[in-house]
Amino acid sequence: MKGSYKESTKNKEQERDAAATASQAEALEAKNFGTADSHFALKTEGTHGLGEQVTATLSMESCQAHSVVPASRLLRQGSASELSFRHRGLGPQGIRALVSTLTSNPYIKRLDLGDNGLCGAGAEALADVLCKNSVISDVDLSENQIGAAGLRALCAALALNPTVQKMQLRGNGLEEKAAQHLASLLLLHTGLRSLDLSYNQLNDLAGEILGPALAENTGLTELNLSWNHLRGPGAVAFAKGLEANIFLKVLDISHNGFGDSGASAIGEALKVNNVLEELNMRNNRISMTGALRLGLGLQVNQTLRILIISKNPIRREGYVSLLKCIRNNRSSALELLDLSDIQVNGECEDLANSVNRILPGLCIKNDISRRKDWPPASTPSQPASAPSASGLISSMPL
């Protein structure tokens, strides 16, 4: 017993000594950053193959040239296909230090630089990489405030590089000035498949610019424009672009201001669009009138599988009109209809059940099952206003 105890104690002491030695080595490496000895050590240790040695060497040289402390994650990158530098505070200078490494790296396919304060200057530096690198296919530049100037440089680079298939530009302060660059990107970059523009400030004028570009785009299959300011004529123009588009399968326009006019335009688009599969219109100020017009598109559409229209003030009348239109379409492909957070009453449950008998594969998400205490439809809280909508609804038998 004593022997085994001494042996265990000895092993623990050796482990502590090894850990201390490693810590001292790391501290010495940081202290001697840029010296010949540490440069040689980084080039010969922790790499696998000549290509990775060159990558590590370029990283050190570039960091030294830009007075940037080298990141151990990059030095240990090796042949990994993904490089994530999220929330690292790189700034324009930091991305400039990465340029030579990213340009020559033959392995990295996904690059995540989210939340690094790149701004316009950093985006311009990265654009130089995207012009030359033919491997990177997925780029995340979310939360970097690149603005219109940075976006212009990126779009110009992407127009020359068909390799990039996915671009995330969420939360970058993009306004109407950026819309023209985005439109050019949609027209010139046929290899781009997924584009995230959520949480920006794209307004109605931006919608008027993006709509025609979307109509002509040949390649984009997923577009996220949620949490912007698309409304009025801009929302209508954008919806008309969707009408002519023949590639887009997933569209998120939630948390904008499409309103009834925008919903009506989307309804018209759904009458002829035979490609779109998923549509998110949550929280868009759509009333019962807009819901009815949207429903007229659902009455003939045969490809849409998922429709989210929750948290809109469509009330009971809009709810009923949507379900009646869907029930009239026996060729509907709908699998999920999200009508949650909408004021209805228990009488709508029978209608939902009748729709499910015709379309058994459809899941209707609502609040009826959780609220059995709704007042009848004749109470003052459910006014029978908007004669145009209610008149059309009454002509549809339950």
Secondary structure as GFF3:
##gff-version 3
##sequence-region A 1 398
A	DSSP	alpha_helix	2	31	.	.	.	ID=ss1
A	DSSP	alpha_helix	36	44	.	.	.	ID=ss2
A	DSSP	alpha_helix	50	65	.	.	.	ID=ss3
A	DSSP	alpha_helix	72	75	.	.	.	ID=ss4
A	DSSP	beta_strand	82	84	.	.	.	ID=ss5
A	DSSP	alpha_helix	91	104	.	.	.	ID=ss6
A	DSSP	beta_strand	110	112	.	.	.	ID=ss7
A	DSSP	alpha_helix	119	132	.	.	.	ID=ss8
A	DSSP	beta_strand	138	140	.	.	.	ID=ss9
A	DSSP	alpha_helix	147	159	.	.	.	ID=ss10
A	DSSP	beta_strand	166	168	.	.	.	ID=ss11
A	DSSP	alpha_helix	176	188	.	.	.	ID=ss12
A	DSSP	beta_strand	194	196	.	.	.	ID=ss13
A	DSSP	alpha_helix	204	216	.	.	.	ID=ss14
A	DSSP	beta_strand	222	224	.	.	.	ID=ss15
A	DSSP	alpha_helix	232	244	.	.	.	ID=ss16
A	DSSP	beta_strand	250	252	.	.	.	ID=ss17
A	DSSP	alpha_helix	259	272	.	.	.	ID=ss18
A	DSSP	beta_strand	278	280	.	.	.	ID=ss19
A	DSSP	alpha_helix	288	298	.	.	.	ID=ss20
A	DSSP	beta_strand	306	308	.	.	.	ID=ss21
A	DSSP	alpha_helix	315	327	.	.	.	ID=ss22
A	DSSP	beta_strand	336	338	.	.	.	ID=ss23
A	DSSP	alpha_helix	348	358	.	.	.	ID=ss24
A	DSSP	beta_strand	363	365	.	.	.	ID=ss25
A	DSSP	alpha_helix	387	394	.	.	.	ID=ss26
###
